[in-house]
Amino acid sequence: MGVDMKVAALILKKVEEIPKGEPFTSTQFLGLGSRASIDQSLSRLIKKGVIARVTRGVFVRPEISRYVGKVIPGPNKVVEAYARVRGLTIQVHGAEAVRRFGLSTQMPVQSVFYTSGPSKRFKLGELEVFLKHVSPKKLVCPRSKAGLAITALWYLGKTNVNSKVIGTIKKKMLASEFQELKVAIPLMPAWMADRFYLYEKEQRRTG
């Protein structure tokens, strides 16, 4: 068995251990062989239908539904995998963050994410996913409830954020999560930090 065949066998074994529908990246196979042999092995698996390429560097063992055929993983999972392979910071769009905190019932019509990397579009089946580049100051506390709250507040803007909004957000967070949010106040823009100071002042007065 040649070196490349050994690499292919190792990659296939590792791929078969990944749950169907769970996105994975080519970087997960580093150390099994050269980059060229890894790419060739993955290309062969795509041709055989064992895996599918979701976007550059991100793959999946597709789940098969007897009703709709291949089931594509959700955009959140794919974007997280894409971010890992590129070393990017990712956050959901402000409209989605606002919805998750119950500050809006409107469902976003597009699947949009903020990113520290360049803006990019790619397709997931019929769904178009858009990664929108934003300033690092809008990506504070990534992958946390505190970061999600800050994203929601950025989206609402200074004219719409008040103590009531902060109180609503607090109700959707654990005490430890809200404490993390308060710790991040120095990283917020001045107007946002002011709303927190006002909220705390009102809580002390009414409590």
Buried (B, 14 or more C-beta within 10 A) or exposed (E): EEEBEEBBEBBBEEBEEBEEBEBBBBBBBEEBBEEEBBEBBBEBBEEEEBBBBBBEBBBBBBBEEEEEEEBBBBBBBBBBBBBBBBEBBBBBBBBBBBBBBEBBEEEBEEBBBBBBBEEBEBEBEEEEBBBEEBEEEBBBBBEBBBBBBBBBBBBBEBEEBBBEBBEEBBEBBEEEBBEBBEEBBEBBEEEBBBBBEEBBEBEEEEE
